[in-house]
Amino acid sequence: MAGYEGALDTEYTWRDFWNGLSPTWRRVLCGSDILTPPSADPILRRRRLTTDFEWVWYFDPIRALPAVTEALLWDINGMDLGPLTGRSWRLLQLAGPANVDVAQLSGTPVRRLILSNVDVEDLSGLQGIVGLEALTLAHGDFGVLPPLDHLAELVLYADVDIDIAAAQNPGLRVTVLDEPYFPPFGPDDV
């Protein structure tokens, strides 16, 4: 996907980009895996993205969608999170089942992060995420949550095993919900 870093200016580059997508990514972006490229403008202006419980195998197409600031993504073990860096996220969800290395997001501004049904070997990688204010954890064994300077909200859904003692601070609001987690929006809301 090199060469698509946020700017698809011509009809040729849009067509080239579209033809390079997997059928799953085409469904994510326009609801169908059609080969004929749809109009680029609505897709490029979109602020929200969801892979809607589908594993997309790679995140590179996100680089060509600079307006996206909220994404619900389903991960496969060991996926490269590099395409998610270099932009600010209002909301970023990584869901699995998968192993996720959150340290790959170091230096990336993420206001709200959701980790659902993933294994994170070392949550200390969260300390490298810039401006993390809200963290939601669901369905996983997360180990020890380290101190996070700006964390103001921690939401724990069903089936979460985590030690939050080190992360406790006077401004941290912790909500424990004994119910399954469901994503905050779906394909009809993008």
Protein Blocks (a to p, Z undefined) as FASTA:
>chain_A
ZZiaopafbfklmmmmmmmpcfklmmmmnopacfbdcdfklmmmpmbdceehpaehiakl
mmmmmmbmbdcddddehiafklmgoiacfbdcddddddddfklmgoiacfbacdehiacf
blklmmmpghiabdcdehiaebjadddfklmbdcddehiacdfklmgcfklccddddbdd
ddfbdfklZZ
